[in-house]
Amino acid sequence: MSTAPVRVAFQGELGAFSEEAIQQIWLGGAEPLPHRDFGDVIRAVQSGVADRGVIPIENTIVGGIAAAHDAITAAADVHATGETVVNVHHCLLGPPGATFAGVKMVLSHPVALAQCGKFFAANPRLEVHPVYDTGGAALDVSNVGDPEISAVASRNAAQRYKLAVLAPDIEDRADNQTRFLVLAREPEVLPVGTPARTAVIITHEDRPGSLLRVMEPLARHGMDIRRLESRPTGDPWSYLFFLEFDHAYGEPVVDVVLKEMAAAARVLRVLGTFPRWNPGRRGSIGWRSGSIPAF
């Protein structure tokens, strides 16, 4: 009996690095659903239009993806259920017949452009125009067919839209990587002992030492903090924090830590607990019977 592919929403057009993340996790067993922005991705998951969403959360060159954090913060009813890391190699792409010397304008997502700062510093003649997506930039260049207009996108985008690679691997570092989170409507239950990561969103009281008191249970119980990212709440000079820590799934001490952190915080939201990314598994993925992969 055939099973329907999992429907996965992502930001951008086909050929974006988010699509690569989807293929890396589901190994061809997913139907990628392009959306305009991160909020649209999350709304697709909330409404059931998509079974899962995949959103980039941080990059090794530019750090946290602010718009992704803000979209997740605004959606209290989604849960992180998986992660993967994609090697990101940006190329300058042009229509067939274009040359690097003839290019004047470059289109791409602002985060992608920021990962290629050294390239643009060395080529100040190039006029950079931010657009909403790398895959969309490649599609636009293909549709326009102007040899003076290029895109920064992946080799996959070049193949999909039949573009020429005018300059390969223009990212600032060869080990450039982006980490993606998988979002779902429901949290996931994992096998006990699974190497896991829990993500929480914290707001704390506005008084000295309050953030320290929220985080202290992690140190006292030997939890390994892997990431701490601040974002403005919208109120002047007020911040919330994304915090992630590692543990084995099912450890009783994790519930104790979360209870103590919640008691010290103004608000603590558990975004999700999911298997830690493992390069050998090409993403944090597990399988159940049925049509939808589980994380």
DASUL-V107438 format. One line per field, one symbol per residue. psi: psi as a letter, one per 30 degrees, with the letter a starting at -180 (. if undefined). burial: # if it has 16 or more other C-alpha atoms within 10 Angstrom, else .. Layout:
psi->???
burial->???
//
This chain:
psi->klkkkkkjklkalkflfeeeeeeeefhfgljkjkleleeeeeeeeeffekelkkkkflkfefbkjeeeeeeeefjfglkkflllkkkjjkkjkllkflleffkekkklkeeeeffheeeeefiffkjkjkafkeeeeeeeeeeegkffklljaleeeeeeghlkjfjliglfkfgklkkkkkklfklkklkkfkjlkkklkkkllilkgeeeeefefeeeggkjkfkjkkkkfekkhkllkkkklllkkfkffeeeeeeeeefflekkkjelklkkkjeffhljklklkafkkl.
burial->....######################..#######.##########...##########.#..###.##.###....#########.########..##...#.#####.###.##..##.....#.#.#############..##############..######..####...##########.##.#....##########.....##.######....#.#...##........############...#..##.###.##..##########....####......####
//
